[in-house]
């Protein structure tokens, strides 16, 4: 079986660094917050080119706390895409707001800015584009509309570590950005973790307080907060991995280009990206109208392919109350029925990739 992601191969490539980082935390017993967390926060902020990075317990926590930091509350609306992981909409709902979905661009799978302005109402308080699969959204167009309406743009950058738009890294393309460090991410820890990245001092201070029970100092709490802290071991692992991220992303781009070359002329629609972006291919996603049969065939051939994502948010049972049935967002729905995620990771051998391509070509020809 060729896995969709091979976390063990990545660990083996930097085993001494990871083991040393974990042992250091154990030796220092700095398990909750502490120097490992603050050191990683400083390094990740510098990497993104931002003033602050605030480590939190997950990507979902990052989205949730960022929304709270912007005072998003019940009765408010936040615009996002329906073609994303569930956490994007979930965080909006968790603060009591209503997710307002805008359909995607059929090329990039990101929120279509041509449809954005029509979704803005008097209740809109923020726009949350998703850099899906590591491809930055069309941020100039989104920011221009947001600026005209006085709305903050909060990037869901959970899949976009190191990607760039017009030379600027994800994390600095809006007012704030939210990252996930789930193990399979381009920069992943060995559990859950996340971060809010921003140049806004007030937002950073609010997230720091909210993640730690609304704490002002050790025994004084200014507001009701949460236990959403990044732990020391995860921060140390992330700090050990961060210097390798650009090389890993370059490896993903090289393999993505090779997939594109080998699949040219087949019935599989391969990824395209805007010329001003540098994607990081968190997922390498192809499309075919024969998705289910194709997926079954290549999995039977030993390819650990998957689907990201088979059910758009507006059709999830949890959002049935929004009464947005099939046909509400046709581009997202079509993509959800056609996408297949192929194995892709920096350590993947070309011989493994050749096997994936051969299995896919065979399935498409059947």
Buried (B, 14 or more C-beta within 10 A) or exposed (E): EBBBBBBEBBBEEBEEBBEEBBEBBEEEEBEEBBBBBEEBBEBBBEBBBBBBBBBBBBBBBBBBBBBBBBEBEEEBBBBBBBBBBBBBBBBBBBBEBBBBBBBBBBEBBBBBBEBBBEBBEEEBBBBBBBBBBBBBBBBEBBBEBBEEEEBBBBBBBBBBBBBBBEEBBBBBBBBBBBBBBBBEBBBBBBBBBBBBBBBBEEBBEBBBBBBBBBBEEEEEBEEEBBEBBBBBBBBBBBBBBBEBBEEBBBBBBBBBEBBBEBBEEBBBBBBEBBEEBBBBBBBBBBBBEBBEEBBEBBBEBEBBBBBBBEBBBBBBEEBEEBEBEEEBBEBBBBBBBBBBBBBBBBBBEEEBBEBBBBBBBEBBEE
